[in-house]
Structures are given as structure tokens and as C-alpha cells.
Amino acid sequence: MLMFSGDNSGDVDRTGLFGSLRFQATEQASGAVDLSLGVANPTALVVIFVALCAVILLFQLILPVLMKRRQELLEEERALATKGLPHS
């Protein structure tokens, strides 16, 4: 997406993802286009990767607790239903 954004007239030098990815297109004298794509600043990529890993880790830690609580609530509701008590 980064390489196709803009007017594409002449030489193009674009950065994306908080300046961490770089795309450069240079038109040669023969009319050919020289393309270059690379990592300009890996710091943003590392921060995004660490943040994503933290979110996944938190999800994996919280999900079993929530599933256990859900099971407890369902069992409590079943117990109240067998006693004939109204549930909320």
C-alpha cells in the first residue's frame, strides 16, 4: 500500500509504520524503475512486536480465569434451578 500511495511522478521516497519501513522508487535514464524496500528504523517494529506479545499474553492469562468464573456461575444457576428458586 505504501508504494502505491501518492502521485508516482518522478522519484518516490516514502516511509510508513511510524517511520520504520521505507520504500524508494527511482526512475533510471533508460526509463526503468529501480525499487528499494527496507527497514529504516527497527525500534518501532520492536515496540509493536513487544506490545502485541503483551496483549496476547494477557489474553492467555485472563481467558482461563473468565472461563472458570463462567462455569461457576452456570453451575450456581443450575443449582438454584433444581431447588426451584428464581434466578436473577
TORZA-440126 format. One record per residue (C-alpha): y, z, x. Coordinates in steps of 0.25 Angstrom, whole numbers. Last residue first. Layout:
# residues N
     py     pz     px
      Y      Z      X
...
***
This chain:
# residues 88
     py     pz     px
    -54    154   -126
    -67    158   -130
    -72    164   -143
    -83    174   -142
    -97    170   -148
   -105    177   -136
   -110    163   -132
    -96    157   -132
    -91    168   -123
   -102    166   -113
   -100    151   -113
    -85    153   -111
    -88    162    -99
    -97    152    -93
    -87    141    -94
    -76    150    -88
    -86    153    -76
    -89    139    -74
    -74    135    -74
    -72    146    -64
    -83    141    -55
    -77    127    -56
    -63    132    -52
    -69    139    -40
    -77    127    -36
    -65    118    -37
    -55    127    -29
    -61    125    -15
    -64    110    -16
    -51    108    -22
    -44    116    -10
    -52    108      0
    -48     94     -6
    -33     99     -7
    -34    103      8
    -41     90     12
    -30     82      6
    -19     91     12
    -26     89     26
    -27     74     24
    -12     73     19
     -7     81     31
    -16     72     41
    -11     59     35
      4     64     36
      2     68     51
     -5     55     54
      9     48     56
      9     33     58
     -5     29     54
     -8     14     54
     -6      1     49
     -2    -12     56
     -1    -26     51
      4    -38     59
      8    -49     50
      6    -64     54
     18    -73     53
     17    -78     67
     29    -70     71
     22    -57     66
     25    -50     54
     24    -35     56
     17    -26     46
     17    -11     48
     10      0     40
     11     15     44
      3     27     38
      8     41     41
     22     40     36
     21     49     24
      9     40     18
     16     27     22
     23     20     33
     28      5     32
     32     -5     43
     34    -19     37
     39    -31     45
     44    -43     38
     45    -43     22
     34    -34     16
     43    -29      5
     37    -15      4
     24    -10      1
     11    -18      5
      8    -10     18
      9      3     11
      0      0      0
***
